[in-house]
Amino acid sequence: MTELETRDYRRMLDLAVTLLESLDPDWSLATAELNEVLHGGLCLFLDDIRFTRRSGYVRAWAPATPRLDRLSWDMLLRANMGAHPIAAYYAGCTDRTPVSIGDVAGPGHWPRTTTYRTMQTLFEVNDQIALPLRAPTGAVRSFLVCRPTGESVTDRDRLYARRIQPLLIRVDSHLRELQRLRATVPDPPQPLRRAEEHGITPRELTVLSLLAEGLTTASIAGRLSISVHTANTHLERLYRKLGTTNRLTTVLTARELGLIAER
């Protein structure tokens, strides 16, 4: 039976913590880490993929490819989406578990596609595994790790993808809330800098902003895809760092300190 090693789980947690604690997080770090740990020749983060419209964007990739800028990546994605077995699979069902090309395409189908030939010519990669995140109905947001020519996705790769996917989903929820928070203030970086001065992490600042909106602990947990216990832990740390004892005084103190915007 395939099992992951302790260092695999340690790397998962290290990646999640690094993304959650960053003042300016993005998915570039995640694509680099997934590409290394899953032995990829290329890893992409694909956003707002809509198979029926042949639309979508490449938000991050690793390793760096100087010959392709973001616009070139987007054009390449849209031109090849229709022949990609994984894209077709997710478009036809609600399943969002990680899958490889071998899991969803019959023997011999993938090598006959134009997408296969394109990936071989440009990047010398072959088998691929996708790690989808949450997305609106009709859309897919996913990491795609591509193995070098001659190497196939292994059972260990599939297990690693299934184990890290929930962490990536929770980090994604946090990043989205952080982006929304930045959009509510005139100078987006300022609350983050002030939070840092008080020892408040970006994750705790995200919880604080939801608290200021009047969300219950359970609602905060649901919004960020975390447990109620974890949400309570964040609140307790906020109370300690701000010297408060309840939700109301915490919000009022945070506004006085410029950590959250006035309503």
C-alpha positions as CSV (number, residue, x, y, z in Angstrom):
1,M,0.0,0.0,0.0
2,T,1.3,3.5,-0.9
3,E,2.0,5.7,2.0
4,L,3.4,9.2,2.3
5,E,6.4,10.0,4.4
6,T,6.5,12.4,7.4
7,R,8.5,14.9,5.3
8,D,5.7,15.0,2.8
9,Y,3.1,16.1,5.4
10,R,5.7,18.5,6.8
11,R,6.1,20.1,3.3
12,M,2.3,20.4,2.9
13,L,2.0,22.2,6.2
14,D,5.0,24.5,5.5
15,L,3.5,25.5,2.2
16,A,0.1,26.3,3.8
17,V,1.6,28.3,6.6
18,T,3.8,30.3,4.3
19,L,0.9,31.2,2.1
20,L,-1.3,32.1,5.0
21,E,1.3,34.2,6.8
22,S,2.4,36.1,3.7
23,L,1.5,39.8,3.3
24,D,1.4,39.6,-0.4
25,P,0.5,35.9,-1.2
26,D,0.0,34.4,-4.7
27,W,0.0,31.0,-6.3
28,S,3.5,31.2,-7.7
29,L,5.0,29.6,-4.6
30,A,2.4,26.8,-4.7
31,T,3.1,26.0,-8.4
32,A,6.8,25.8,-7.6
33,E,6.3,23.6,-4.6
34,L,3.9,21.2,-6.3
35,N,6.1,21.0,-9.4
36,E,9.1,19.9,-7.2
37,V,7.3,17.5,-4.8
38,L,5.3,15.8,-7.6
39,H,8.4,15.7,-9.9
40,G,6.8,17.7,-12.6
41,G,8.4,19.3,-15.7
42,L,5.8,22.0,-15.5
43,C,3.0,23.1,-13.1
44,L,0.3,25.6,-14.0
45,F,-2.4,27.3,-12.0
46,L,-5.5,27.6,-14.2
47,D,-8.3,30.0,-13.3
48,D,-11.9,30.4,-14.4
49,I,-11.7,27.5,-16.9
50,R,-15.0,27.3,-18.8
51,F,-14.8,24.3,-21.1
52,T,-18.0,25.1,-23.2
53,R,-16.7,28.6,-23.9
54,R,-13.1,27.7,-24.4
55,S,-12.1,30.4,-21.9
56,G,-9.7,30.6,-19.0
57,Y,-6.5,32.1,-17.6
58,V,-3.1,30.9,-16.5
59,R,-2.4,32.8,-13.3
60,A,0.9,31.1,-12.3
61,W,3.5,28.6,-13.6
62,A,6.7,26.9,-12.6
63,P,9.4,26.8,-13.7
64,A,9.8,30.2,-15.3
65,T,9.5,30.1,-19.1
66,P,10.9,33.4,-20.6
67,R,9.5,32.7,-24.0
68,L,5.9,32.8,-22.8
69,D,4.3,35.8,-21.1
70,R,0.9,35.7,-19.4
71,L,-1.0,36.5,-22.6
72,S,0.8,33.8,-24.5
73,W,-0.1,31.3,-21.8
74,D,-3.7,32.3,-21.9
75,M,-3.8,31.9,-25.7
76,L,-2.1,28.5,-25.5
77,L,-4.6,27.4,-22.9
78,R,-7.7,28.3,-24.8
79,A,-6.3,26.9,-28.1
80,N,-5.7,23.5,-26.5
81,M,-8.5,23.2,-24.0
82,G,-10.9,21.4,-26.2
83,A,-8.6,18.4,-26.7
84,H,-7.5,18.0,-23.1
85,P,-9.0,14.9,-21.4
86,I,-8.9,16.3,-17.9
87,A,-10.7,19.5,-19.0
88,A,-13.4,17.5,-20.7
89,Y,-13.8,15.3,-17.6
90,Y,-14.4,18.1,-15.2
91,A,-16.7,19.8,-17.6
92,G,-18.9,16.8,-17.7
93,C,-19.3,16.1,-14.0
94,T,-19.3,17.6,-10.5
95,D,-16.4,15.4,-9.2
96,R,-13.5,17.6,-8.2
97,T,-11.1,15.0,-6.8
98,P,-7.6,15.0,-8.3
99,V,-7.3,13.0,-11.5
100,S,-4.6,12.2,-14.0
101,I,-5.0,11.8,-17.7
102,G,-4.7,8.0,-17.3
103,D,-7.7,8.1,-14.9
104,V,-10.1,9.7,-17.4
105,A,-8.8,8.9,-20.9
106,G,-8.7,5.5,-22.6
107,P,-5.4,4.0,-23.7
108,G,-4.0,5.6,-26.8
109,H,-6.4,8.6,-26.8
110,W,-4.1,11.2,-25.2
111,P,-1.1,10.8,-27.6
112,R,-3.4,11.3,-30.6
113,T,-4.6,14.8,-29.4
114,T,-3.2,18.1,-30.6
115,T,-2.8,19.1,-27.0
116,Y,-0.4,16.2,-26.4
117,R,1.7,17.2,-29.4
118,T,1.8,20.8,-28.3
119,M,2.9,20.0,-24.7
120,Q,5.5,17.6,-26.0
121,T,6.9,20.1,-28.5
122,L,7.0,23.1,-26.2
123,F,7.7,21.6,-22.8
124,E,8.6,17.9,-23.2
125,V,5.9,16.8,-20.8
126,N,3.4,14.0,-21.0
127,D,1.2,12.6,-18.2
128,Q,-0.6,15.1,-16.0
129,I,-2.5,15.4,-12.7
130,A,-5.0,18.1,-11.7
131,L,-5.7,19.4,-8.2
132,P,-9.0,21.4,-8.5
133,L,-10.0,24.2,-6.0
134,R,-13.5,25.5,-5.4
135,A,-15.1,27.4,-8.2
136,P,-18.5,28.8,-9.4
137,T,-20.9,26.5,-11.1
138,G,-19.7,25.9,-14.7
139,A,-16.1,26.9,-13.9
140,V,-12.9,25.0,-12.8
141,R,-9.9,26.4,-11.0
142,S,-7.1,24.0,-10.8
143,F,-3.4,23.3,-10.5
144,L,-2.1,21.1,-13.3
145,V,1.2,19.2,-12.7
146,C,2.8,17.8,-15.9
147,R,5.3,14.9,-15.7
148,P,8.4,14.9,-18.1
149,T,8.3,12.7,-21.1
150,G,8.5,9.0,-20.2
151,E,7.3,9.5,-16.6
152,S,3.8,8.6,-15.5
153,V,1.7,9.9,-12.6
154,T,2.2,7.4,-9.7
155,D,0.0,6.2,-6.9
156,R,2.1,8.2,-4.5
157,D,1.4,11.3,-6.7
158,R,-2.3,10.7,-6.5
159,L,-2.2,10.2,-2.8
160,Y,-0.2,13.4,-2.3
161,A,-2.6,15.3,-4.4
162,R,-5.6,14.1,-2.5
163,R,-3.9,14.9,0.9
164,I,-2.8,18.5,0.0
165,Q,-6.0,19.5,-1.9
166,P,-8.0,20.3,1.2
167,L,-5.2,22.5,2.5
168,L,-5.0,24.4,-0.8
169,I,-8.8,24.9,-0.8
170,R,-8.6,26.5,2.6
171,V,-5.7,28.7,1.7
172,D,-7.6,29.7,-1.4
173,S,-10.6,30.8,0.7
174,H,-8.3,32.9,2.9
175,L,-6.6,34.6,-0.1
176,R,-10.0,35.5,-1.6
177,E,-11.1,37.1,1.7
178,L,-7.8,38.9,2.0
179,Q,-8.2,40.3,-1.5
180,R,-11.8,41.4,-0.6
181,L,-10.5,43.1,2.5
182,R,-7.9,45.1,0.5
183,A,-10.6,46.3,-1.8
184,T,-12.6,47.9,1.0
185,V,-9.9,50.4,2.1
186,P,-8.3,53.4,0.2
187,D,-4.8,52.2,0.8
188,P,-4.9,48.4,0.8
189,P,-1.5,47.6,2.2
190,Q,-1.9,49.9,5.2
191,P,-4.1,47.7,7.4
192,L,-1.7,44.8,6.7
193,R,1.3,46.9,7.8
194,R,-0.5,48.0,10.9
195,A,-1.6,44.5,11.7
196,E,2.0,43.4,11.4
197,E,3.0,46.1,14.0
198,H,0.6,44.5,16.5
199,G,1.7,41.0,15.7
200,I,-1.5,40.1,13.9
201,T,-1.1,37.8,11.0
202,P,-2.9,38.2,7.6
203,R,-5.0,35.1,8.5
204,E,-6.1,36.8,11.8
205,L,-6.8,40.0,10.0
206,T,-9.1,38.2,7.6
207,V,-10.9,36.7,10.6
208,L,-11.1,40.2,12.1
209,S,-12.6,41.7,9.0
210,L,-15.4,39.1,9.0
211,L,-15.9,39.7,12.7
212,A,-16.5,43.3,11.9
213,E,-19.1,42.4,9.4
214,G,-21.1,40.7,12.2
215,L,-20.5,37.1,11.1
216,T,-20.9,34.5,13.8
217,T,-18.0,32.1,14.6
218,A,-19.7,29.4,12.7
219,S,-20.2,31.7,9.7
220,I,-16.5,32.8,9.8
221,A,-15.5,29.1,9.8
222,G,-17.7,28.4,6.8
223,R,-16.5,31.4,4.8
224,L,-12.8,30.4,5.3
225,S,-13.4,26.6,5.1
226,I,-12.0,26.0,8.6
227,S,-13.4,24.3,11.7
228,V,-15.3,26.3,14.3
229,H,-12.6,25.3,16.8
230,T,-9.9,26.9,14.5
231,A,-12.0,30.0,14.1
232,N,-12.3,30.3,17.9
233,T,-8.6,29.9,18.2
234,H,-8.0,32.8,15.9
235,L,-10.5,35.0,17.9
236,E,-8.8,34.1,21.1
237,R,-5.5,35.2,19.7
238,L,-7.0,38.5,18.5
239,Y,-8.4,39.2,21.9
240,R,-5.0,38.6,23.4
241,K,-3.1,40.7,20.9
242,L,-5.6,43.6,21.1
243,G,-6.1,43.4,24.8
244,T,-9.8,42.8,24.5
245,T,-12.3,40.3,25.9
246,N,-15.2,40.3,23.5
247,R,-16.3,40.7,19.9
248,L,-17.6,44.3,20.2
249,T,-14.5,45.8,21.9
250,T,-12.3,43.9,19.5
251,V,-14.0,45.4,16.5
252,L,-14.0,48.9,18.1
253,T,-10.3,48.7,19.0
254,A,-9.4,47.4,15.6
255,R,-11.1,50.4,13.9
256,E,-9.3,52.8,16.2
257,L,-6.0,51.3,15.3
258,G,-6.8,51.4,11.6
259,L,-6.8,47.6,11.2
260,I,-10.2,47.6,9.5
261,A,-12.2,50.2,7.7
262,E,-15.0,52.3,9.2
263,R,-18.5,51.2,8.2
